[in-house]
Amino acid sequence: MALPAKALKVGQEDYWLDQIARDREEYFSGHGESPGRYVGSAAGASGLAGVATAEQVRVMFQAHDPATGEQRCQPLLRADPRSRLAAGPLLAELREHATAQGVTDLQELAKSKALAGDVRAVEAACRAGGAHRVKVETAERLCRMLLQIDPHSLYGDAFAAAWQHRGKRIDARVAAFDLCFSSPKSVSLLAAGGGAARRQQVNEARAAALAAAVAYLEAHAVGVRREHNGTDRYQVDGGLLAVAFEHRSSRAGDPQAHVHVLVQNAALGPDGRWSALDSDRLYAHLMAADHLYLAVERAELTRRLGVRWTAVDRRSGAAEIVGLDDRTLLQQFSKRSAEIDDWLAEQGLAGIKASSAAAVANPVCGFR
């Protein structure tokens, strides 16, 4: 079991906003999942506590302080990716045109420096490691002024769609990090198969585990980078501003208690300036935070309910509750895990890191 983590861009908050709107009513009637709640000392320092509103989550993704609206990090404006087209078809057309003209260097086709620059852009995009996409304006100029064709004939409806977004810029920052702490399957079964009193004990144990994991990250994993290319790194003690979303089941409907912690990608540096988190430092401590979460959860459940545990797996840090550790039983309630295993087998991958990557990179894999 590894801690899945995913960088979320501006605009990817819609799933969580939908959950807030849907779950405020459903959760308290015993259906649906819980609405997001604030965690982290930076949230507390801003006076943020309890359930987060949809508007607060939205402004958090926009690098604002959800309490005051203050801008913390400046947007990273880049060309809207929807305004770009595949470079391959254009390069193929240019090569065919060059062959017909008896030209070997594609740039010799250009009648101006501007068009020569456009040709170079297409060639660069198609090289190994290139973006493989070009601006719609570049495609339009080359089609009309050099190839003498209608760009719609080359790209079809894709050209019209991209043309609508020409010249637009979007905020390309990483807005937040989605950290997912998941309980062992037997813990989920313990909560699902028990009464209200037992579920409450499990929920409180998991809350204590999450508090310990977040406190660990705040003590060790919060940092910023300064100077050119971020060569200077500083650990900071301002804490994290995050919203935690509790889930009781997997997408496949199995009992699977886990919590998504959306951490705002912003920290106050030693120079008094807000900037993005040092993601290298954060990622370096995720495994330790996950192991701590599982250890505290075990200790709390032992203290509260007297459960006993199987041996702790040294790699994953996980253990199962004795009596709920039957492999056949666990597999019956692990359809999601089976889906991930099948996907990994198809890709020829294995191991904890591959499982974690599959959980966040593939829409068929992972938790909610």
VOGU-3710 file (C-alpha; in Angstrom, 3 decimals, decimal comma):
1> malpakalkv> 0,000/0,000/0,000  1,542/3,319/-1,044  0,266/6,848/-0,607  -1,158/8,011/-3,945  -0,451/11,676/-4,621  -1,531/13,740/-7,593  -0,778/17,305/-8,617  -3,994/19,136/-9,503  -4,080/22,057/-11,931  -6,354/25,068/-11,804
11> gqedywldqi> -9,753/23,931/-13,085  -9,516/20,400/-11,679  -11,465/21,382/-8,588  -14,825/20,762/-10,270  -15,058/17,151/-9,045  -14,645/18,285/-5,456  -17,055/21,189/-5,838  -19,644/18,760/-7,161  -19,035/16,511/-4,168  -19,548/19,405/-1,748
21> ardreeyfsg> -22,852/20,321/-3,368  -24,033/16,721/-3,515  -22,872/15,480/-0,136  -24,023/18,240/2,193  -27,511/16,781/2,065  -26,733/13,117/1,387  -24,036/12,528/3,997  -26,077/13,487/7,010  -28,906/11,208/5,896  -26,482/8,260/5,826
31> hgespgryvg> -25,879/8,327/2,082  -23,036/9,697/-0,023  -19,647/10,820/1,277  -18,697/13,586/3,689  -18,274/17,198/2,580  -14,726/18,515/2,800  -13,429/19,823/6,120  -10,395/21,957/6,875  -7,176/20,419/8,217  -3,693/21,850/8,747
41> saagasglag> -2,341/24,552/11,017  -2,311/27,147/8,232  -6,068/26,704/7,916  -6,473/27,215/11,646  -4,234/30,299/11,571  -6,561/31,804/8,974  -9,599/31,064/11,126  -10,793/28,296/8,845  -12,397/25,306/10,560  -15,163/22,799/9,974
51> vataeqvrvm> -16,758/22,208/6,593  -15,348/24,080/3,591  -17,742/25,806/1,225  -17,598/25,365/-2,532  -16,519/28,977/-2,967  -13,680/28,561/-0,467  -12,364/25,502/-2,307  -12,596/27,394/-5,591  -10,549/30,344/-4,342  -8,082/27,953/-2,689
61> fqahdpatge> -7,378/26,508/-6,149  -6,925/30,056/-7,447  -4,080/30,590/-4,909  -6,135/32,898/-2,701  -6,573/32,793/1,064  -10,085/31,283/1,440  -10,637/33,407/4,552  -9,640/36,837/3,241  -9,464/36,452/-0,527  -5,838/37,665/-0,465
71> qrcqpllrad> -3,778/36,599/-3,496  -0,965/34,316/-2,358  0,676/33,154/-5,594  0,606/34,809/-8,989  -0,930/32,903/-11,920  1,397/31,129/-14,338  -0,116/32,189/-17,631  0,396/29,909/-20,604  -1,300/29,422/-23,977  -4,546/27,529/-23,664
81> prsrlaagpl> -3,727/23,918/-24,672  -7,076/23,786/-26,468  -5,662/26,297/-28,950  -3,084/23,807/-30,222  -3,257/21,194/-32,971  -1,284/18,035/-33,723  1,902/18,940/-35,578  2,244/15,591/-37,384  -0,330/16,130/-40,149  1,086/19,570/-40,889
91> laelrehata> 4,662/18,280/-41,094  3,587/15,490/-43,450  1,840/18,017/-45,695  4,921/20,265/-45,691  7,177/17,355/-46,663  4,862/16,324/-49,470  4,793/19,923/-50,728  8,598/20,151/-50,517  8,991/16,944/-52,505  6,689/18,309/-55,212
101> qgvtdlqela> 8,755/21,503/-55,318  12,060/19,628/-55,430  13,145/21,139/-52,106  15,015/19,217/-49,390  15,081/21,884/-46,647  11,505/22,653/-45,587  12,450/26,193/-44,591  13,266/26,949/-48,222  9,521/26,791/-48,858  8,970/29,897/-46,723
111> kskalagdvr> 8,615/33,248/-48,434  9,297/35,271/-45,267  11,170/35,041/-41,969  7,855/34,707/-40,145  6,825/31,657/-42,189  10,315/30,168/-41,812  9,872/30,486/-38,058  6,524/28,702/-38,314  8,159/25,847/-40,249  10,882/25,556/-37,596
121> aveaacragg> 8,213/25,422/-34,908  6,498/22,496/-36,636  9,790/20,631/-37,085  10,763/21,195/-33,447  7,381/19,993/-32,213  7,784/16,717/-34,088  11,277/15,908/-32,860  11,819/13,345/-30,104  10,896/15,008/-26,855  8,961/17,742/-28,622
131> ahrvkvetae> 5,478/18,904/-27,737  3,997/17,345/-30,908  1,507/20,212/-31,033  1,562/23,685/-32,565  -0,478/26,838/-32,153  -3,600/26,993/-34,273  -2,396/30,349/-35,652  0,797/28,666/-36,890  -1,192/25,955/-38,646  -3,541/28,521/-40,188
141> rlcrmllqid> -0,713/30,638/-41,627  1,203/27,712/-43,063  -1,909/26,185/-44,607  -3,168/29,355/-46,242  0,038/31,220/-47,081  2,497/28,415/-47,854  0,540/25,267/-48,691  -2,364/27,169/-50,269  -4,957/24,912/-48,651  -7,882/25,404/-46,285
151> phslygdafa> -6,778/24,282/-42,776  -10,205/22,669/-42,327  -9,283/20,202/-45,067  -6,282/19,084/-43,009  -7,744/19,130/-39,512  -11,499/18,984/-39,982  -13,606/20,085/-36,984  -10,502/20,143/-34,774  -9,358/23,338/-36,482  -12,591/25,206/-35,740
161> aawqhrgkri> -12,508/24,011/-32,121  -8,905/25,149/-31,635  -9,525/28,465/-33,413  -12,112/29,395/-30,797  -9,365/29,361/-28,152  -6,643/31,179/-30,108  -4,824/33,833/-28,129  -6,325/32,704/-24,845  -4,115/32,126/-21,828  -4,792/30,007/-18,784
171> darvaafdlc> -3,271/29,624/-15,338  -1,035/26,545/-15,676  0,030/26,415/-12,024  -0,229/23,291/-9,921  -3,002/24,515/-7,637  -3,076/21,708/-5,082  -1,788/18,266/-4,208  -4,251/15,417/-3,666  -2,838/13,102/-0,980  -4,854/9,934/-0,389
181> fsspksvsll> -4,547/8,094/2,955  -6,222/4,695/2,834  -7,037/2,274/5,661  -6,399/-1,483/5,327  -9,343/-3,432/3,965  -10,050/-5,091/7,332  -10,507/-1,682/8,968  -13,063/-0,772/6,327  -14,876/-4,069/6,929  -14,806/-3,498/10,692
191> aagggaarrq> -16,578/-0,173/10,250  -18,981/-1,376/7,574  -20,059/-4,472/9,512  -20,494/-2,835/12,887  -23,098/-0,650/14,492  -23,084/3,117/14,895  -20,967/3,017/18,060  -18,234/0,944/16,405  -18,239/3,113/13,278  -17,812/6,156/15,497
201> qvnearaaal> -14,783/4,587/17,162  -13,260/3,743/13,781  -13,934/7,254/12,488  -12,290/8,821/15,544  -9,285/6,518/15,199  -8,899/7,496/11,564  -9,242/11,184/12,437  -6,416/10,833/14,972  -4,286/9,073/12,358  -4,893/11,830/9,832
211> aaavayleah> -4,042/14,520/12,384  -0,741/12,762/13,121  0,121/12,393/9,429  -0,653/16,044/8,666  1,370/17,159/11,700  4,314/15,080/10,473  4,136/16,651/7,015  3,954/20,124/8,535  7,038/19,403/10,651  9,161/17,934/7,855
221> avgvrrehng> 7,692/18,333/4,364  6,767/22,018/3,979  9,325/24,057/2,110  9,861/26,637/-0,628  12,465/27,264/-3,293  14,206/30,523/-4,079  16,754/32,035/-6,487  17,077/31,203/-10,179  15,656/27,751/-10,979  14,858/27,244/-7,295
231> tdryqvdggl> 18,395/26,240/-6,345  18,016/27,480/-2,751  15,622/25,398/-0,649  14,157/26,356/2,707  12,048/24,426/5,176  9,283/26,615/6,571  6,996/26,232/9,568  3,829/27,966/8,415  1,940/24,687/8,093  -0,504/23,505/5,458
241> lavafehrss> -3,888/24,731/4,319  -5,864/21,698/3,227  -9,365/20,306/2,849  -9,985/16,626/3,660  -12,676/14,589/1,916  -13,624/11,324/3,642  -14,767/8,415/1,491  -16,224/5,174/2,808  -16,124/3,134/-0,394  -14,200/2,670/-3,624
251> ragdpqahvh> -15,584/3,489/-7,058  -16,438/-0,201/-7,376  -18,668/0,067/-4,302  -16,445/-1,977/-1,976  -15,943/-0,888/1,642  -12,728/1,155/1,403  -12,209/3,890/3,972  -9,863/6,549/2,659  -9,425/10,295/2,825  -8,310/12,695/0,104
261> vlvqnaalgp> -6,380/15,660/1,502  -6,260/18,556/-0,968  -3,256/20,669/0,021  -3,061/24,203/-1,338  0,185/24,641/-3,273  1,305/27,696/-1,338  3,642/28,375/1,560  5,017/31,499/3,230  8,782/31,632/2,752  11,392/33,030/5,148
271> dgrwsaldsd> 11,455/36,231/3,097  7,760/36,882/3,787  6,725/35,960/0,248  4,139/33,355/-0,661  5,121/30,846/-3,333  4,579/27,256/-4,426  5,540/24,392/-2,138  8,826/22,588/-2,758  7,177/19,498/-4,239  10,397/17,462/-4,031
281> rlyahlmaad> 10,446/17,894/-0,266  6,748/17,069/0,006  6,993/13,898/-2,084  10,093/12,744/-0,192  8,082/12,521/3,036  4,832/11,011/1,758  5,755/7,384/2,429  6,768/8,160/6,001  3,533/10,083/6,530  1,532/7,159/5,175
291> hlylaverae> 3,290/4,661/7,473  2,680/6,960/10,436  -1,004/7,230/9,524  -1,318/3,444/9,527  0,620/3,042/12,792  -1,485/5,613/14,640  -4,664/4,083/13,258  -3,593/0,668/14,585  -2,724/2,068/17,992  -6,021/3,940/18,275
301> ltrrlgvrwt> -8,140/0,961/17,232  -6,273/-1,299/19,638  -6,873/1,152/22,470  -10,503/1,793/21,590  -11,714/-1,638/20,446  -9,041/-4,075/21,611  -8,363/-5,452/18,123  -5,204/-7,432/17,347  -3,127/-7,195/14,183  -1,223/-9,378/11,778
311> avdrrsgaae> 2,459/-8,680/11,206  3,124/-5,269/9,682  4,309/-5,379/6,086  7,699/-3,616/6,149  7,303/-2,175/2,673  3,733/-0,882/2,821  3,493/-0,282/6,570  0,076/-1,967/6,612  -1,388/-4,791/8,674  -4,812/-6,425/8,849
321> ivglddrtll> -7,077/-7,025/11,841  -6,853/-10,575/13,146  -10,151/-12,295/12,420  -10,779/-10,134/9,370  -7,568/-11,080/7,619  -8,795/-14,072/5,626  -7,391/-13,630/2,131  -10,536/-14,896/0,403  -12,698/-12,512/2,445  -10,485/-9,535/1,653
331> qqfskrsaei> -10,418/-10,363/-2,047  -14,209/-10,568/-2,181  -14,350/-6,928/-1,093  -11,431/-5,764/-3,239  -12,805/-5,457/-6,751  -11,001/-2,135/-7,121  -7,692/-3,671/-6,165  -8,270/-6,438/-8,714  -8,897/-3,808/-11,410  -5,580/-2,134/-10,580
341> ddwlaeqgla> -3,738/-5,481/-10,606  -5,226/-6,338/-13,993  -4,215/-2,953/-15,411  -0,657/-3,324/-14,063  -0,397/-6,798/-15,600  -1,510/-5,451/-18,975  1,161/-2,741/-18,759  3,854/-5,159/-17,591  4,309/-3,245/-14,315  4,592/-4,316/-10,677
351> gikassaaav> 5,467/-2,991/-7,217  4,272/-0,379/-4,752  5,360/2,633/-6,808  3,649/1,284/-9,915  0,455/0,606/-7,945  0,481/4,141/-6,581  1,046/5,598/-10,042  -1,787/3,496/-11,449  -4,115/4,687/-8,706  -3,712/8,332/-9,702
361> anpvcgfr> -2,866/8,196/-13,411  -5,426/5,784/-14,808  -9,164/6,575/-14,657  -9,888/2,874/-14,280  -7,674/2,687/-11,208  -7,507/4,318/-7,829  -10,089/5,326/-5,322  -12,757/7,937/-5,823
//
